[in-house]
Structure formats: structure tokens, C-alpha cells
Amino acid sequence: MARNETKTDLWVYDLLKIAGLNLSAQGSDIVEIDTALKTASKSKTGNIGRPEYCGVVQDFLIVIEDKADTANHLKLNDKELICDNAASVRDFAVNGALHYGIHLAANTSYKKIIAIGVSGDEKRHRITPLFVDERGQYKQLDDVETFTLFSDKNIEEYYIKNILKEDTPEEKTTAEILSDAKSLHEDLRNYGSIQDKDKPLIVSGILLALREMEHKNFSIDNLTGDTTKTDGEKIYAAIEDNLNRAKVSPQVKKDKLLSQFLVIKDTKAINEINRTLGKTPIKHYTEFLYEHIYKNIKYTQSAEDYLGRFYGEFMSYSGGDGQTLGIVLTPKHIVELFCDLADLSPDDSVFDPCCGTAGFLIAAMHHMLQQADSETQKRNIRKNQLHGMELQPYMFTIATTNMILRGDGKSNLEQEDFLKQNPAKLQTLSCNVGMMNPPYSQGSKANPNLYEIAFTEHLLGTLVEDGKAIVIVPQSSMTGKTKEEQAIKNNILKKHSLEGVITLNKSTFYGVGTNPCIAVFTAGVPHDKDKLVKFINFENDGFEVQKHRGLVETESAKDKKSHLLDVWFGRSQAETKFCVNTTIEAEDEWLHSFYYFNDEIPSEADFEKTIADYLTFEVNMNRPAFIGDRLS
């Protein structure tokens, strides 16, 4: 048992290290805590007590107690409260952690204590946090998989969400974006009868015009409803000036963008003074966007795709054309996950051949710039290391605007049909990371090139050798439901390698009805038949659908994502119900559900329950029929 507990101690130490937590073992180097532990004996004799790990993160005191066996995780009394007798405190992880938490609350000045009980090993374990306040009152919190939520970066957010039960600043911002999008959608409809696809164009065009305010070349006050030079014409002129200032080239590209923005000056209804508003609708939109969106984009350094979020909201309210075109915008948390799976560095070059509103490219740029060491390197990232294509003219316009607003990166965006491009020519771009959310449900036996797996094969051909391709596609594309798709899967393995497939939450594309997965490939390296491929079930990702809000991040999402990445990069093992490592064939269904087998050893409690269920069944089957029983 002692050897097993040492093994658990070392595993917990590794988890702490991965999370960036520097806690002391068997004591504390903080005098106040060390003094308190001298009377913290679990036998309650007033002697010294030694928790496995103890330390401080910001103003939180964290104390950890662990046990080798999950059977010794938690002991409750007959009132469903955590037992506090000496035997329970000594023998059970959570009980021991709570004991130390309460003792430290009473004997130190710390007012926020997180006591964590850990049991088991790397593959099978439980990690249960408790919050203990300065009065010794405790609250049991949801189990976690890692200590990520207690890192210096995340602990304040964890406290706000899990203990205070309040919205974080980021959640408030998201809620404001959704509210703003709804208000603007209604105004665009009520005051301009604007078509669905034109709404985001008007938004993005106005945002470009607002950039000219910095150069004293545009003023909202000048939007007076003049009939000689309309407000729309003034905005359009500012857009043209800003595209020139951003050095958008070649000319044909700039002309494509300007042609999309004609809706701003050519739509009569938004350029006439509205009696209700007392101004033109286009001025009203401009004032709204300046206050609610432009300032956020200009002054907030984040990977948030504001225009993409607006576009998605407009489409959801309007019943727009996105889905009929196979356009399914990628949620922010998936975009971020792509960057993590790619393990992006400032030297990478990223290509998105179906870039939509440029969500992947914005997130990739954000990740790479954060790691860059110099302004020269940052300039090179923006100018040379971000490449995208988009077929739909208005989506291309939104993407280009998005990149300009986020500090450039628009140089290598093209309005082209990706499938008509020669992969060998695209390979000369020297991109080593491909990210893609291709159009869904467009393929057929008549048009096999439009299958999602065909897009994937085409992307792999554009990347340099050893490049990584990450795609989000319907699960059906990994099964190979048609002969054509099976043939493509076989071709892929002849030239490229499959690294793994992650099955996602069925609600990831909320409202669309697609069951998605993420597949990761290595380009230009034929798949070795003995290669082990990771298949992960990440359906439980910490996101849930809430009424009137759609898909919402819960407090467990960061922890679950951290666990996923630890398993993906081999920093941690997992049970087969989460991850299966196996060799593959082209004919296999490349999904966790195909390869999964239950390797759990039943616990004593499982055995006892099964026997009890069987005995109940036997009694019910053999009992005599009494008056009042229903006889068939």
C-alpha cells in the first residue's frame, strides 16, 4: 500500500507540474502555514499533520491529500455529510483534505481555501475539490480531471464561476456580443429591410470606415442625411480610402471588396432620414457599431472573431443561407482547440482553404503573435504566414475586413474555389499547418470531390512534408459510407498519416444537426501499418445547451480541455472509454466508438450491485401471485 501511495504522490506531483503549480510536499515553507500544521494531526491529538501538498496561489491556500485506491476516496455519514471522525480522516482522501482545510482556516489568516482529495492512479482516478471559508464552512465542488483550474491564470475565474456562481468578465462580454447582435439584426431589418447576406457586409464596411477616424478622414457627425452626397456615399468613400491605406492589392482584389460594399451607398432606404430615428438608418448603425463593436476590436487583444460571431447570430435570427450553402461557422472554443492541437509556434505558416469569416486565421495569428520575440517576427507573421481562400464573395469580404481590423494578415487571402487549385502550386506557399472546416453535405456519387474527406485529401496535398492538417468534419466522413469515400480514405493512407480522431459534443454546431469530429493528419508521410492512432471520445467537453443562450461553456470546460491535450500529447494516460490507441485500416470506421472496448475491472461495489440485482430478479420471478396482482 505504501508503495502504491508513493506512486500516487508522484503522479499528483506530475499533474501539479503540468498545471504550473509549485506546492510544497509534506509541509510548507510559509511560516504561518507551517506553524498551523504543527497541530494538524489527522488523529486529532494536536500533533503535527503533513498533507501531501500545500501552497498558495494568489490569495487561495491549496491543500491536497491523496490515497492510492479510489475505494478510499470519500466517506459519508448517514446524513450524507463528509465524516470527520479520526478513522475517516485518516483513511479517505477527501475527508483528510477537508480536515486540513478546516484546521488551516481556523489557524491561519487565509480566507479562501481549496482542499482537494485525490485517489487512484493516472488511468483511473478521482479528484474532488472542496471550498473552505474562514469560518470552516465547506462546499463540495464538481470533480475535475486536472489541476489546471487552480493555476495562477485560471483560479480567479474558477472562484467566480464555481463558488460565487457569477458570470466572468469574458462571459459578460460574450453575452453583450449576443445582445448587440440581436439588437443590430432587428434594426437592420426594421429600418432597412436588408437581405440576410448583406447584413454582415454593412457591419464590416462601417467598421472599415470607422478606422479612418484615426486619420481625421471620417466623422460620424458628418453623416447628416444630405441628399447631394448621401451618408452611404460618405461611408463608401471612407471604406475605399481605408482599403488604400491598408495597401490591399492587387487592384482586382480591392475592386472585389468595393463591389460588395456598394450595398451601403446603393440601398435607398438606409440613406434617407427615418422619422422614428431622426437620422438615417446608416448613421444609426454607424453610431451603434462604434460604441459596441469597434472599440472592442480596436482595444481588445484576443482571438475573438467578432464579425464571425455577428454573422453567425444574424444567420440564426434570419434563418439565413449559411446552411444551404454548407457553411457552418466554427465555434470559438473549437477554433482555439485547433491552435492547441497544432501546437502553433511563431515559425509556422497556416493555410485555411475554406476560411469563412477567417476565424481560424485570426486565432492562429493571435497564438503566434503572443509567442513572437520581436516586431520583425510579428510583421512577418501578419504579412507572410497566414493564407486563406474563400469561394463566397461576401464571406471573402468579411474575412478580409476581419483581418484588416485585427492588424493586417489580409495580404494572402484570395477569393477562389479551393478544389480547382493545383495542390502542387499551393504547396509552394510552404504552409506546414492546415486548418479547415469544409462545406458540409455537398458531396454525392455524382460529385465525389465535394465530400468532406475529398476536401481533406486536397488540403493534405497542399502542405509541405510533415505538415499537420486539422479538420472538423461530420463523423460520417470518417466512416466512409460510400465506395468513393472509402477509396479516398485508402488514397490518403498511401501518401499521408492519420494521427488521431476526436469525437466531439453532438451539440458543437448547435442548431445544425451535425455530429462532428476533429481529425489530425501528417502530410506527405505514408501511413505505417504499425502506427498507433489515437481515438478520443470528447463528447463530454464541458459545453451544454441552455435555453435562450445556445451552446454555453460550463465551469468544467477548461479542465476537460486540459485533460484532452494532456492525453493527446502523451503527458497523461486515460481509460479506453476516453482514449483508444490502435493500428488502423482504411476500411475501418475512424472513430472512437469503432475501436472502443471496456477494459475496466469491476469494483467490489459493482459486483455487489450486480448480485443484488440478480437476487431481486430471482425473487420477483419466483414469488407467488397474490390477489390484486395483474395476471397476463
VENHU-V288054 format. One record per pair of residues at least 12 apart in sequence whose C-alpha atoms are under 6 Angstrom apart, sorted by the first residue. I is the first residue (numbers start at 1). J is the second residue. Records with the same first field share a line. If there is no record, write none. Layout:
BEGIN
I->J ; J
END
This chain:
BEGIN
4->68
5->67 ; 68
8->68 ; 121
19->147 ; 148
23->53 ; 54 ; 55
24->53 ; 54 ; 55
25->52 ; 53
26->50 ; 51 ; 52 ; 53
27->50
36->107
37->49
42->90
43->86
51->65
52->64 ; 65
57->152
60->112 ; 113
61->113
62->113 ; 114 ; 115
63->115
64->97 ; 115 ; 116 ; 117
65->93 ; 97 ; 117
66->93 ; 117 ; 118 ; 119
67->93 ; 119
68->119 ; 120
69->119 ; 120
70->119 ; 120
72->92
73->92 ; 93 ; 94 ; 119
74->92 ; 94
93->117 ; 118
94->117
97->115 ; 116 ; 117
98->115
101->115
102->136
105->134 ; 136
111->133 ; 134
112->133
113->131 ; 132
114->130 ; 131
115->129 ; 130
116->128 ; 129
123->573 ; 574 ; 575
127->143 ; 144
128->143
129->141
146->559
148->559
181->310
192->269 ; 270
196->320
200->311
208->239
209->235 ; 238 ; 239
225->273 ; 280
232->264 ; 265
233->265
257->397
270->282
303->363 ; 366
305->359
308->357
326->439 ; 440
327->439
335->360
345->368
346->368 ; 372
349->385 ; 431 ; 432
350->386 ; 431 ; 433 ; 434
351->387 ; 388 ; 434
352->388 ; 434 ; 435 ; 436
353->388 ; 389 ; 418
354->389 ; 390 ; 438
355->388 ; 389 ; 390
356->395
357->395 ; 398 ; 399
358->399
382->408 ; 409
383->409
387->412 ; 413
388->413
389->413 ; 414 ; 415 ; 416
390->415 ; 416
391->415 ; 416 ; 417
423->461 ; 462
426->462
427->462 ; 463
430->464
431->463
432->463 ; 464 ; 467
433->467 ; 468 ; 469
434->469
435->470 ; 471
436->471
437->471 ; 472
453->477
460->523
465->523 ; 524
466->522 ; 523
467->522 ; 523
468->521 ; 522
469->520 ; 521
470->519 ; 520
471->518 ; 519
472->517 ; 518
473->516 ; 517
474->515 ; 516
475->515 ; 516 ; 517
478->589 ; 590
479->589 ; 590
489->586
490->586
493->526 ; 527
494->526
495->524 ; 525 ; 526
496->522 ; 523 ; 524 ; 525 ; 526 ; 527
497->521 ; 522 ; 525 ; 526 ; 527
498->521
499->520 ; 521 ; 533
500->519 ; 520 ; 533 ; 534 ; 535
501->518 ; 519 ; 535
502->517 ; 518 ; 535 ; 536
503->517 ; 537 ; 538
504->516 ; 517 ; 538 ; 539
505->539
530->583
531->583
532->581 ; 582 ; 583
533->581 ; 582 ; 583
534->580 ; 581
535->579 ; 580 ; 592
536->578 ; 579 ; 592
537->578 ; 592
541->557 ; 560
542->554 ; 556 ; 557
END
